[in-house]
Structures are given as C-alpha cells and as structure tokens.
C-alpha cells in the first residue's frame, strides 16, 4: 500500500512509474509470471474435460489430473507415480503448472512442447495404458464429444492431434501469476519479508540462479544432476542419455521450475528429497560445492515459499456420459 | 413457455397457480428434488477439500472423489471399484449424488447416514487403506487444516467425528434438482417428450414405481434382487444377510436411486448391467415377471434419461500443502 504515495495524477508520472517498474523487474534474473495471453477458449474448455477424463486410460480410472493434480500444485505429491495396475512409475511427476514456459517437456526433454507431451502418458503401458486408437474410439462413441470437437476444430473426425492440441491449450492456462515474490518484482517492496529477501539474495550470490532463472525460475535448460559431487540414487532414470546414448548426457535433466515449489514436494527426478530444506542442502553441496548453514538454508527456503502463485480457479468439469457403444474400461486384465 | 399464458397479474391468480402446481406434483409417486436446504457453509467448504484429498488414503492417491467422481455422476463408472494397490472391489460404487435422500448408506444399509458412511472407506484395507488415526495425524500436521477445523468446529483438536461431519455436510449439497422430469412435475408440460411421458406411465403401470419412488426415485427401501426369477451373479456380495446372518436377507439390497441414472452406469450392485436397456430388461423379468417389448423398453429408458438433473457446480478445491511433519504417503508397500 506504500506504493500509493508514488501515484500522481498526471500521465507523465504514470509513464515514469511504468518504466521504473519495468526496469525494476528487468534488473532481476527472475521475471514475473504473466497471466495467460492469446488463448483459444473453446479449445481450453474441451481440453479441460479431456484432462479430467479417466476414459482416456485403459482402466477408466486414471486421468491427466491423477498424476498432475490441480488441487495439489499440479503434481501427485508422490515420490514416483502410480500407473495402470498400480505400477510404480520410474520418475517423479513434474508439475503441470507453468509447464508452458518449459524449454521442452518431460524430465529428459523428449517432447518439444505440451502438445507433443500430452499423447505420451495415454499410450504408455506403465501410465494410462490405453492407445491413441482406443482413446479416439472412446471419444467418437460419445455424441457430446463429437459435437464439441466439431465445433472447436471444424472437422467431422476426432483425431489424436486435436485431443493433444486441446489438452495443451488447457495446460497453457495453468500459469500461476501473483506470487508474493512477483508482487515484489512488480514493485511492491512490502510483498516479501526481510528474511525472504535475504533468501533471494543468497539464492543469487550462491549460484542457484545460474540454472533457476527466467520467469519459471528454471525449466529453461538441461543440467547434470551431481556436478561437484555425484548424485546417489536408486532410480534407473538416465536423463538425456536415455535419448542420445551419450555418456556425457547421463543424469542430465531439465532443470525443474521452482514456481509453487512449496506445493510440488517431494523433489528431484527420483522424488528422493522429501523437504525443501533437504533439497536446498543437496543442491548446494552437489551442484555448487557449498554447504549452507542452517540459517542460510532457512532463508532460501523462505524465499522459495514466496514463489507460490495464484492457483488455477475453474469449475470442476462435468464429463459427457458414455453410450452403449462406448468401449468399456478394462481395469482388471 | 406455453405456461406463460397462465400468468395473470393478480395475487389471487398466482396463489391458485401455486396450489395447482403443488397438487400436480403431489399426485405423483415421484417428487421433485429440492435444492439444498439448511446447510452449514463453513463445514461444506472444509468437507469439499477433504472429499478431494487423497492424503486420507494410505497411498496418497485415492480420495472420496476417486470412486464417487463428481465429474461422472458421482460414480467411477466401473463395474466394481479400484482400491489400494489396485484391489478389485466387491461391489459397484453407488452415486453420491442425492445420497442424503437415502434411507441408509451402502448397498446393504450398514451405515445409518452420510456421516456414519464417510469413515468407512478411509479405513477399509481394500479401499483407501488408511486408518482414522493416520488420517487425523496427516490433517493435524497441516496448519491450514488445523486453523480451518478450529474455525469451523471451535475445538483445538481435529477428530474423525469432525472429518466425517464435514464430508457429510458437503455431500448434502450434492443434490441435482431441475431435471426435465422435475420441470414437468413442477408444471411445465413441455419439459418432457411424449415418448418420455409414455415411458413414465409404463414405469408406473408395470410396477417399477413400487420400489423406485419418492424424490430420489429409489433409495428409500431394501428389496430382494431376484423376486420372480433368481439373480445370477459372480459377485459374492450377500446384501443385508451379510449383517443379519438371516437367509431371508440374502441378496436384499437398498433400492438404488434412479436420479441421474444415465450417468451412473454400469448398473446393479455387481455392475453387471452395462446399459440402461439391459438393466430395464433384467429388472422387468426378475422383479416383475414382465418381458418388456423393445418399444416398451425404449420408452422406459427415454423416461429414465429425463431424470438427469443439474450437476454440482463448484470450483475445484485447492488443498493446503503438507509440511515436513506430515506422514508421507505409502503407495508401494
């Protein structure tokens, strides 16, 4: 509220303030999350239904929202996820929140964008265990879906390309602006506490910022997990090496966003770090060769907790019912 | 819109119309669903979060909404449900919609009311597989829950009694007024088609109405499944006999509500009937000794589809995050 004293009733003053605010944010290596821009609302509404529809899985039980739960920071808050038939997933589910800001999707970046990502879990035998053909057969058997796809895409046939496009468009709306840290970036100096600001300064001076920067505070590069010290894990995930076969890419993963990190526990690709304090300690030692004191650790954690933004707010979608022609789900065998 | 011709600008005329509408509905063995009355909104908001919170399960993956999915008619649309560790449930998940109108809860009526029901699945090893102690430990470790429980119930300690009370209060809001059939009951003669009306008349004259009556079109009595002919099933569910041990109670189940029945497939306690046509055919033969013609069956199905009411409309709840003290979920062993 103190910023109100800056307000003067002249266009000139307003212009100066706008410029100084921009300069303020531009000076920092982290930029505020922008509210969603340029979106196809019809695709969003369709994609929202698909995101919540467990009929895209073989069992009829698992939807996108099962592992990227929008009630829980866009994650499942499990070490690794539960797939079809209660299979134990190989990797921690990354948050869908702000995922449109990622340079690529999945921990190893094997999907170029959200649309390319969305088809993966549907057909993955360890996740939703359906096939694209089955998903299309299910949707095509439901007249309300047929009509809505036709309205949205103007085609008679439902295609997997349309399905993933609509899901991706919905996911683009899942940005979380207005965190207290962003309010501070935008000029409200009282939005964060002195401890949180000290944590941010430590985050910058210690080198965390080298990888966790930009508007998503991460998500824009691939880095080796375990630079100064090797990372010890039970996980078999190889990172980018799984795609390239190159030894140099072993344990190279996409740097995760730290936006809403207070909600997206547990941490790392293997979900091995249960708390933020643990994650900060391990990152400091393994990536930066730095042993944070308890006080330093607490300050950085305090800063990280100020990165929780406005969570998506929307009505729970109501799904169109199956028909007598819909292939029934097969949860058991 | 034709009813508009009845409107006359006098209080007397309005009074006459109100009376005649009431008489209209009172003449019928089915009454319209009333919008929710007398509710504790603070309990509802807390209960909504709990209903969606998978941390009430051992795995951290299963919430009330997993098997009573409010995007899908308050059911999971599976024959029988998936429980902890992908266990195959013994019975079809009944809809939570309008369940406050049931004479008792569960297919065998073993819980007197929604509050008594709500604690069951949390502690059932084949469903959410937690314990009441674990559920309370989890909630007590989350300051936002502690504060909200204290606000709502005015006590320092969170108890399972408060948890089930809040969930039950939320569930009381899940009524579905305003189906086309209810609009017809309330006096709009154009709200249902001639076929649907013919179906309703058949439903009454054939005897379906003997058990499926009242505002929930069922839910108010226990009846034997297989009266004229025995019911053949692979299910081991015994019905009320499982509680009383009496042979006469074998296969005696609570008559399910037919409200929103177009959304709550598959049908019967064992989920064996995949379609409404199948369910109507079996019910006719086994309960009434009546073989409906294809045309009769289609008319009754048309009537049943007019029983879909307004689905619950609310913002997806955002759950308060766990803390370092929260007992972690144990999905695998």
Interface residues (C-beta under 8 A of the other chain):
Chain A: X52 X53 X54 X55 X59 X60 X61 X66 X69 X70 X71 X72 X73 X76 X77 X78 X82 X85 X86 X88 X262 X263 X265 X266 X274 X275 X277 X311 X312 X313 X314 X315 X316 X317 X318 X319 X321 X322 X324 X328 X329 X331 X332
Chain B: X52 X53 X54 X55 X59 X60 X61 X66 X69 X70 X71 X72 X73 X76 X77 X78 X82 X85 X86 X88 X262 X263 X265 X266 X274 X275 X277 X311 X312 X313 X314 X315 X316 X317 X318 X319 X321 X322 X324 X328 X329 X331 X332
